[in-house]
Amino acid sequence: MEKEMNATAPSRDLDKLVVRLPDGFRHWLKDQADRNGSSQNSEVIRSIRERMDRVAAGEGPRQAYPAAETQPVSAG
């Protein structure tokens, strides 16, 4: 049965992240998903990918996405 579930639900194998959204963001996200005929998750992924593309093109605060992975994280 487990194999059947994984075959029909590949998202079970993907990374998951809980995000706390400021007031109003969830409503806006739902509206965008409804307008685009997509899920709220798809809208979040679309936004992140658009940002990654801008950063990779030198339009963001970092030169490229891989550089973000190597930057030290401040403890405070």
C-alpha positions, 0 to 999 in steps of 0.5 A: 500500500505504501508504494501505491501512495508514493506512486500517486502522491510524489509530494510525500517525498519532497521537502516541507517547510512551515511558514508564518505569514503576516496578516493578509498574506494568506488571503492574498495568496488564495486570491492569486491562486484562484485567479491563476487556477493553481494551488497556494503552494504553486503560487509560493513556488512561482514567487520563489522561482521568480526571485531566484531568477532575478538574483541569478540575473544580478537583479537581487541582493546577491549575485547568484543563488549558490552564493546564498548557500555559502553565506554565514548566518548571523547568530543575532 
